[in-house]
Amino acid sequence: QVQLVESGGGLVRPGGSLRLSCTASGRTFTSYSMGWFRQAPGKEREFVASISYSAKTTYYADSVKGRFTISRDNAKNAVFLQMDSLKPEDTAVYYCTVEKFRVRTGEYWGRGTQVTVSV
């Protein structure tokens, strides 16, 4: 049974930083991309960032480019999201996902971690 567990969310002031982590288990993830989506209250879930298995290719939503950095550790089946210069509009539940080859719609999902950016 595949499980993805996120951690690292919390409350942060505008301009601050957070680092999200996600660890996957339950199968071999060779050739799987890993990524993050988010969902704000009253809005649809949206893509944030993804990274290929080799970590050579990354994708970012325009809204987070230059502020967020995705990375991974294949030995630990883990993916990370470093979030800097956070804005109130980044407030959302952040979900980790994995998908074979490239993250598009997500194949397996975590339960999410809340990120709140507020004074």
MOQUI-V212567 format. One record per pair of residues at least 12 apart in sequence whose ideal C-beta (glycine too) atoms are under 10 Angstrom apart, sorted by the first residue. I is the first residue (numbers start at 0). GAP is how many residues later the second one is. Records with the same first field share a line. If there is no record, write none. Layout:
I=GAP  GAP
//
This chain:
0=24  25  26  107
1=22  23  24  25  27  96  105  106  107
2=20  21  22  23  24  105  107  108
3=18  19  20  21  22  30  73  75  91  92  93  94  102  104  105  106  107  108
4=16  17  18  19  20  73  91  105  106  108
5=14  15  16  17  30  73  75  87  88  89  90  103  104  105  106  107  108
6=12  13  14  15  16  89  103  106
7=12  13  14  72  73  74  75  86  105  107
8=12  74  83  84  85  103  104  105  106  107
9=103  104  105  106  107
10=80  103  104  105  106  107
11=71  74  78  79  103  104  105  106
12=73  75  104  105  106
13=71  72  73  74  75  76  103  104  105
14=69  70  71  72  102
15=67  68  69  70  101
16=50  65  66  67  68  69
17=50  63  64  65  66  68  72  76  95  97  98  99
18=50  52  61  62  63  64  65
19=16  28  48  50  59  60  61  62  63  74  76  93  95
20=52  55  57  58  59  60  75  92
21=12  13  14  50  55  56  57  58  59  72  73  74  75  76  88  91
22=50  53  54  55  56  73  87
23=48  52  53  54  55  72  73  74  84  86
24=52
25=51  82
26=50  71  81
27=49
28=24  43  45  48  50  69  71  79
29=23  44  70
30=21  22  23  69  70  71
31=20  21  40  42  45  65  66  67  68  69  70  71  75  76
32=17  18  19  20  21  22  24  25  26  39  46  64  65  66  67  68  69  70  71  74
33=15  16  17  18  19  21  36  37  38  40  43  44  45  46  47  62  63  64  65  69  74
34=12  13  14  15  16  17  23  24  35  37  44  46  60  61  62  63  64  67  68  69  71
35=12  13  14  15  24  25  28  32  34  43  44  45  47  58  59  60  61  67  70  74  77
36=12  13  24  55  56  57  58  59  60  66  68  69  72  73  75
37=23  25  26  43  52  53  54  55  56  57  74  75  77
38=53  54  55  56  73
39=49  50  51  52  53  75
40=50  51  52
42=49
44=47  48  50  52  60  61  64  67
45=15  17  46
46=12  13  14  16  17  50  56  57  58  59
47=12  13  15  16  20  22  33  35  42  44  46  47  49  55
48=12  15  16  19  20  21  22  30  32  34  54
49=20  22  29  47  48  49  52  53  54  56
50=18  19  20  21  28  29  30  51  52
51=20  49  50  51
52=19  21  45  47  48  49
53=18  20
54=15  16  17  18  19  24
56=45
57=12  13  14
58=43  44  45
62=24  26  27
63=17  19  20  21  22  23  26
65=18  19
66=15  16  17  18  19  20  23
67=13  14  15  16  17  18  22
68=12  13  14  15
69=12  13
76=21
77=18
78=17  18  19
79=16
80=13  15  32  34
82=32  34
85=29  30  31  32
86=30
87=28  29  30  31
88=28
89=25  26  27
90=23  24  25  26  27
91=20  21  22  23  24  25
92=18  19  20  21  22  23
93=16  18  19  20  21
94=14  15  16  17  18
95=12  13  14  15  16  17
96=12  13
97=12
//
